[in-house]
Amino acid sequence: MNVEAGKPISIGICGLGTVGAGTLALLKDNADEIRMRLGSDLVVNRIATRTLEGKDLEGVANTSTDVFDVVNDESIDIVIEAIGGYDPALEVIKQALANKKHVVTANKALIAEHGNELFEIANQNKVVLAYESSVAGGIPIIKALREGLAANKINWLAGIINGTGNFIMTEMASKQRQFGDVLTEAQKLGYAEADPSFDVEGIDAAHKLTIMGSIAFGIPLQFDKTYTEGISQITPEDISYADELGYCIKHLGIARRSEKGIEMRVHPTLLSKSRLLANVNGVGNAILIHGNKVGATLYSGPGAGAEATASAVVADLIDLARHIQSGAQSSVYPALGYRDMHEQISVVDIEAIEAEYYLRIPAVDRVGVMAKISNILQEHDISIEAVIQKEAISETVPIIILTHSAEEKRLNQAIAAIEALDDVAGTINRIRVEPFHGEAE
């Protein structure tokens, strides 16, 4: 495929929801700027969407309700998959790539769970599957990892990569509100879906972390090995105790290189209030990346929304248009940034990681309980960094412990032994603590 500079690039859009409509609007609004950058027009010649009624389709020559009309149209150079979900989005992308069309998608779930297969189809057909908009909306984090930081060995990355979760945690912290109340408000404001499980249980963030981790460390996409934990068990009490200890709680995606392999985990995390990520609030996203030469770099901005996501989609369109104009016969860059993947590097099981921990223990208010807890922790080679013991709540007293670094498996064994004590009245709440060594405060 070779299109001379000055000749329009033909675009087809599958799906006209938030992403598709936002992309169409951006292409119209910024047409002059895009032409100046590219030397050609990006022209939407065909759109397929489930319902045509009520859609702004002015200037689009061909419309239909069958998305395969787009992927099978020989005049289309680049297909935008903006359907979302798995079906029929997966088959749409496969068919478009098989038809030797470049594809742009914002579908993080498909990339995280089927990306290895889709990139192979793209390579076989000498076309590109671009996915900048699948992670962190308008933040160009894929390009930063794959291109801007390509000279570095990435040590770790950590991100607030779900705006809904960050909004909930921010509201709970600032107003001492319960999780359920804030979730209801988030749904009313349009930040959370009617079924919010992808956001609050960490699945959305895990999809994004899987993609970023694969690019950062050169490993195949392995969503099934990304540990995922949500925020529904966090209470205002936990937030208050963390604050007393000098921390805040954020829902983070963390990927780290260690001697055991690559850690890939999404969970609530205690952060020192002096850390950069601790000060990212509301629906914003932010990703902190530590390279062995550049040190820590921070990327922040809107992680969702029609215009932010469309900005990333059109950035991919412009890259692909330049690729087409160059007459390149294969992908300009490997999809995940590495020509040779580190197949031998494994993803570390969550029980094998080492971290510091916050424990909230509902203890019976009687003499000697703290000594028993300390003995159990010591038996499992877990040392205590700090303790807060509050006044009794009815017959129980919350004991708050911060530990030094320990293997998670040993901590789990210690928690089981402590919960088995007659002096402990309920489940222990555990939150991991991250110091992020190497980040400037």
Beta strands, then each sheet from edge to edge (+ up, - down):
strand 1: 9-14
strand 2: 42-48
strand 3: 62-64
strand 4: 78-81
strand 5: 102-105
strand 6: 129-130
strand 7: 154-160
strand 8: 227-228
strand 9: 247-258
strand 10: 261-272
strand 11: 284-291
strand 12: 295-302
strand 13: 354-364
strand 14: 384-389
strand 15: 396-403
strand 16: 406-407
strand 17: 429-433
sheet 1: 3+ 2+ 1+ 4+ 5+ 6+
sheet 2: 8+ 10+ 9- 7+ 11- 12+
sheet 3: 8+ 10+ 17+ 13- 15+ 14-
sheet 4: 8+ 10+ 17+ 13- 16+
end
